[in-house]
Amino acid sequence: MVEVLYFAWLRERIGVPREQVETTAATVSDLIAELKTREPRYEAAFADLSAVRVALDQELSEFSSPLAGVREVAFFPPMTGG
């Protein structure tokens, strides 16, 4: 079981800020593939992965990163500084 958080427009498209997800995914990419099969809203949120970033346990990560031992996965759009 992993806690999945959604921020900004991802949260708006999916409709929830966070959820507990039971998954067999080995990597972030695998988790995204599982989520996309749930409902069209997930498919829409993850349609363009170039516009999505991920953090595992609050550390910026890659889609190829393993999920073993991870408690929190956060998805958000790229950030800009100012």
N, CA and C atoms as a LAMMPS dump frame, in Angstrom:
ITEM: TIMESTEP
0
ITEM: NUMBER OF ATOMS
246
ITEM: BOX BOUNDS ff ff ff
-5.0000000000000000e+02 5.0000000000000000e+02
-5.0000000000000000e+02 5.0000000000000000e+02
-5.0000000000000000e+02 5.0000000000000000e+02
ITEM: ATOMS id mol type element x y z
1 1 1 N 0.859 -1.175 0
2 1 2 C 0 0 0
3 1 3 C 0.903 1.235 0
4 2 1 N 0.575 2.184 -0.859
5 2 2 C 1.352 3.414 -0.964
6 2 3 C 0.394 4.608 -0.972
7 3 1 N 0.804 5.694 -0.357
8 3 2 C 0.025 6.938 -0.367
9 3 3 C 0.403 7.71 -1.631
10 4 1 N -0.577 8.033 -2.462
11 4 2 C -0.318 8.773 -3.699
12 4 3 C -0.936 10.156 -3.56
13 5 1 N -0.118 11.188 -3.801
14 5 2 C -0.564 12.575 -3.719
15 5 3 C -0.562 13.19 -5.106
16 6 1 N -1.563 14.03 -5.364
17 6 2 C -1.682 14.719 -6.65
18 6 3 C -1.733 16.211 -6.391
19 7 1 N -0.985 16.981 -7.174
20 7 2 C -0.928 18.426 -6.995
21 7 3 C -1.332 19.161 -8.269
22 8 1 N -1.803 20.392 -8.084
23 8 2 C -2.147 21.316 -9.168
24 8 3 C -3.171 20.69 -10.114
25 9 1 N -2.934 20.785 -11.431
26 9 2 C -3.92 20.314 -12.396
27 9 3 C -4.102 18.804 -12.362
28 10 1 N -3.114 18.063 -11.869
29 10 2 C -3.289 16.614 -11.718
30 10 3 C -4.396 16.33 -10.701
31 11 1 N -4.379 17.046 -9.595
32 11 2 C -5.418 16.898 -8.574
33 11 3 C -6.783 17.264 -9.163
34 12 1 N -6.83 18.333 -9.957
35 12 2 C -8.098 18.759 -10.559
36 12 3 C -8.639 17.704 -11.521
37 13 1 N -7.782 17.116 -12.332
38 13 2 C -8.245 16.112 -13.303
39 13 3 C -8.671 14.813 -12.634
40 14 1 N -7.936 14.404 -11.609
41 14 2 C -8.249 13.141 -10.943
42 14 3 C -9.396 13.317 -9.944
43 15 1 N -9.449 14.489 -9.311
44 15 2 C -10.571 14.783 -8.417
45 15 3 C -10.326 14.533 -6.948
46 16 1 N -9.142 14.088 -6.591
47 16 2 C -8.795 13.886 -5.178
48 16 3 C -7.362 14.361 -4.945
49 17 1 N -7.064 14.873 -3.748
50 17 2 C -5.701 15.321 -3.469
51 17 3 C -4.75 14.18 -3.1
52 18 1 N -5.316 13.089 -2.579
53 18 2 C -4.489 11.944 -2.156
54 18 3 C -5.348 10.708 -2.048
55 19 1 N -4.686 9.545 -2.124
56 19 2 C -5.399 8.289 -1.941
57 19 3 C -4.408 7.189 -1.586
58 20 1 N -4.912 6.179 -0.91
59 20 2 C -4.125 4.985 -0.616
60 20 3 C -4.309 4.035 -1.797
61 21 1 N -3.205 3.564 -2.346
62 21 2 C -3.276 2.692 -3.517
63 21 3 C -2.574 1.376 -3.205
64 22 1 N -3.31 0.289 -3.415
65 22 2 C -2.697 -1.024 -3.314
66 22 3 C -2.156 -1.355 -4.694
67 23 1 N -0.864 -1.649 -4.768
68 23 2 C -0.228 -1.823 -6.069
69 23 3 C 0.792 -2.944 -6.043
70 24 1 N 0.998 -3.533 -7.202
71 24 2 C 2.068 -4.51 -7.386
72 24 3 C 3.157 -3.917 -8.268
73 25 1 N 3.062 -2.618 -8.545
74 25 2 C 4.013 -1.938 -9.432
75 25 3 C 5.426 -1.992 -8.873
76 26 1 N 6.374 -2.238 -9.752
77 26 2 C 7.787 -2.271 -9.363
78 26 3 C 8.433 -0.891 -9.482
79 27 1 N 7.927 -0.089 -10.425
80 27 2 C 8.506 1.236 -10.671
81 27 3 C 7.385 2.277 -10.73
82 28 1 N 7.782 3.536 -10.762
83 28 2 C 6.813 4.618 -10.914
84 28 3 C 6.06 4.456 -12.236
85 29 1 N 6.759 4.13 -13.296
86 29 2 C 6.105 3.917 -14.597
87 29 3 C 5.035 2.837 -14.52
88 30 1 N 5.338 1.77 -13.808
89 30 2 C 4.364 0.694 -13.632
90 30 3 C 3.14 1.187 -12.864
91 31 1 N 3.369 2 -11.841
92 31 2 C 2.266 2.564 -11.06
93 31 3 C 1.382 3.443 -11.943
94 32 1 N 2 4.274 -12.754
95 32 2 C 1.238 5.142 -13.666
96 32 3 C 0.408 4.288 -14.62
97 33 1 N 0.99 3.232 -15.142
98 33 2 C 0.253 2.341 -16.052
99 33 3 C -0.956 1.735 -15.341
100 34 1 N -0.792 1.323 -14.083
101 34 2 C -1.911 0.784 -13.309
102 34 3 C -2.988 1.849 -13.097
103 35 1 N -2.573 3.045 -12.718
104 35 2 C -3.534 4.118 -12.466
105 35 3 C -4.317 4.464 -13.73
106 36 1 N -3.639 4.496 -14.861
107 36 2 C -4.289 4.871 -16.124
108 36 3 C -5.397 3.901 -16.515
109 37 1 N -5.331 2.659 -16.033
110 37 2 C -6.366 1.682 -16.371
111 37 3 C -7.588 1.789 -15.464
112 38 1 N -7.504 2.577 -14.391
113 38 2 C -8.617 2.691 -13.435
114 38 3 C -9.846 3.363 -14.031
115 39 1 N -9.665 4.565 -14.537
116 39 2 C -10.773 5.38 -15.038
117 39 3 C -10.228 6.379 -16.052
118 40 1 N -11.091 6.93 -16.903
119 40 2 C -10.638 7.928 -17.881
120 40 3 C -9.978 9.155 -17.253
121 41 1 N -10.366 9.52 -16.045
122 41 2 C -9.76 10.712 -15.42
123 41 3 C -8.265 10.504 -15.143
124 42 1 N -7.872 9.278 -14.809
125 42 2 C -6.455 8.987 -14.61
126 42 3 C -5.719 8.992 -15.949
127 43 1 N -6.359 8.418 -16.944
128 43 2 C -5.776 8.418 -18.288
129 43 3 C -5.519 9.856 -18.744
130 44 1 N -6.477 10.751 -18.51
131 44 2 C -6.33 12.16 -18.892
132 44 3 C -5.217 12.837 -18.107
133 45 1 N -5.13 12.555 -16.829
134 45 2 C -4.118 13.201 -15.99
135 45 3 C -2.696 12.801 -16.395
136 46 1 N -2.528 11.551 -16.811
137 46 2 C -1.192 11.055 -17.146
138 46 3 C -0.972 10.92 -18.65
139 47 1 N -1.772 11.604 -19.443
140 47 2 C -1.656 11.511 -20.904
141 47 3 C -0.334 12.06 -21.426
142 48 1 N 0.172 13.123 -20.817
143 48 2 C 1.42 13.745 -21.265
144 48 3 C 2.429 13.725 -20.127
145 49 1 N 3.222 12.683 -20.062
146 49 2 C 4.16 12.534 -18.948
147 49 3 C 5.301 13.543 -18.984
148 50 1 N 5.489 14.221 -20.104
149 50 2 C 6.526 15.26 -20.142
150 50 3 C 6.125 16.446 -19.262
151 51 1 N 4.849 16.511 -18.886
152 51 2 C 4.349 17.602 -18.045
153 51 3 C 4.133 17.163 -16.602
154 52 1 N 4.719 16.006 -16.233
155 52 2 C 4.533 15.461 -14.887
156 52 3 C 5.895 15.178 -14.266
157 53 1 N 6.017 15.509 -12.995
158 53 2 C 7.207 15.168 -12.205
159 53 3 C 6.751 14.279 -11.06
160 54 1 N 7.711 13.557 -10.463
161 54 2 C 7.369 12.651 -9.372
162 54 3 C 8.393 12.777 -8.248
163 55 1 N 7.895 12.643 -7.017
164 55 2 C 8.766 12.592 -5.84
165 55 3 C 8.4 11.337 -5.058
166 56 1 N 9.415 10.623 -4.62
167 56 2 C 9.219 9.44 -3.79
168 56 3 C 9.706 9.768 -2.391
169 57 1 N 8.819 9.648 -1.425
170 57 2 C 9.135 10.014 -0.046
171 57 3 C 9.805 11.393 0.017
172 58 1 N 9.247 12.318 -0.741
173 58 2 C 9.612 13.737 -0.782
174 58 3 C 10.976 14.019 -1.404
175 59 1 N 11.452 13.084 -2.257
176 59 2 C 12.685 13.316 -3.003
177 59 3 C 12.388 13.19 -4.493
178 60 1 N 12.772 14.207 -5.262
179 60 2 C 12.543 14.196 -6.705
180 60 3 C 13.132 12.924 -7.306
181 61 1 N 12.355 12.247 -8.126
182 61 2 C 12.756 10.948 -8.665
183 61 3 C 12.427 10.854 -10.143
184 62 1 N 12.777 9.718 -10.724
185 62 2 C 12.52 9.431 -12.135
186 62 3 C 11.395 8.413 -12.245
187 63 1 N 10.781 8.342 -13.419
188 63 2 C 9.712 7.368 -13.639
189 63 3 C 10.238 5.937 -13.577
190 64 1 N 11.528 5.75 -13.798
191 64 2 C 12.123 4.416 -13.75
192 64 3 C 12.512 3.995 -12.328
193 65 1 N 12.319 4.883 -11.359
194 65 2 C 12.707 4.592 -9.969
195 65 3 C 11.87 3.454 -9.391
196 66 1 N 12.515 2.574 -8.604
197 66 2 C 11.778 1.476 -7.98
198 66 3 C 10.891 1.967 -6.835
199 67 1 N 9.799 1.255 -6.597
200 67 2 C 8.863 1.617 -5.523
201 67 3 C 9.078 0.805 -4.249
202 68 1 N 9.991 -0.144 -4.267
203 68 2 C 10.232 -0.982 -3.094
204 68 3 C 10.561 -0.11 -1.883
205 69 1 N 9.798 -0.264 -0.815
206 69 2 C 10.039 0.476 0.416
207 69 3 C 9.503 1.896 0.432
208 70 1 N 8.948 2.364 -0.675
209 70 2 C 8.435 3.734 -0.765
210 70 3 C 7.076 3.815 -0.071
211 71 1 N 6.871 4.862 0.729
212 71 2 C 5.599 5.045 1.421
213 71 3 C 4.729 6.109 0.764
214 72 1 N 5.365 7.078 0.067
215 72 2 C 4.615 8.191 -0.512
216 72 3 C 5.112 8.5 -1.919
217 73 1 N 4.162 8.607 -2.85
218 73 2 C 4.452 8.992 -4.233
219 73 3 C 3.66 10.26 -4.511
220 74 1 N 4.352 11.312 -4.936
221 74 2 C 3.684 12.581 -5.241
222 74 3 C 3.884 12.919 -6.709
223 75 1 N 2.772 13.258 -7.367
224 75 2 C 2.813 13.662 -8.769
225 75 3 C 2.462 15.15 -8.855
226 76 1 N 3.228 15.909 -9.647
227 76 2 C 3.021 17.348 -9.754
228 76 3 C 3.583 17.842 -11.081
229 77 1 N 3.138 19.029 -11.527
230 77 2 C 3.697 19.594 -12.753
231 77 3 C 5.079 20.182 -12.475
232 78 1 N 5.858 20.434 -13.526
233 78 2 C 7.171 21.06 -13.349
234 78 3 C 7.015 22.392 -12.631
235 79 1 N 7.984 22.702 -11.81
236 79 2 C 7.946 23.967 -11.06
237 79 3 C 8.892 24.974 -11.699
238 80 1 N 8.551 26.228 -11.579
239 80 2 C 9.448 27.283 -12.044
240 80 3 C 9.837 28.142 -10.865
241 81 1 N 11.01 28.67 -10.92
242 81 2 C 11.494 29.532 -9.84
243 81 3 C 11.147 30.98 -10.114
244 82 1 N 11.292 31.799 -9.095
245 82 2 C 10.966 33.187 -9.32
246 82 3 C 11.5 34.1 -8.285
